[in-house]
């Protein structure tokens, strides 16, 4: 019988099981890891397009709009938490084109914090067209940008890293609170 080094296997098992437990916890419908996206690491936020890649369960990940459409309580809780920040047309419509809820809610906060047109910011991040009701001039030519890049494009004088960090923290708080209010 071969001898297996116990001190090498135990840490590996602990790391794998703690990662599995973390993933199973849920971490709020697209929240968590929101900061990974703004710094260039795609994290849970992908490239801004609705992903068609299968996840570990073999199903396609849900987009921000589908998460809200499929969970009316989450939509209601987030709409209440965001209050007057919710763009015209409602949260599900505003989040159209976002790969996950964290990116959308972060963009809503950044748009409010920096007084940017949310739909122009969404266009920079997702490529999604502006609604016909939005009359704001939007000169965005690059799309599928990370949050920080989109901020820099629309507001060159902003500290895009600090603004992205602030928006992500606000979004994580909102999503976490809304997710926990469902229980």
HUTA-V17065 format. One record per helix or strand. SS is the DSSP state (hx for helix, st for strand). FROM is the first residue (numbers start at 1). LEN is the number of residues. If there is no record, write none. Layout:
ss=SS from=FROM len=LEN
ss=SS from=FROM len=LEN
This chain:
ss=hx from=6 len=20
ss=hx from=34 len=5
ss=hx from=43 len=3
ss=st from=54 len=1
ss=st from=60 len=1
ss=hx from=64 len=7
ss=hx from=72 len=14
ss=hx from=91 len=4
ss=hx from=101 len=14
ss=hx from=118 len=9
ss=hx from=147 len=8
ss=hx from=160 len=21
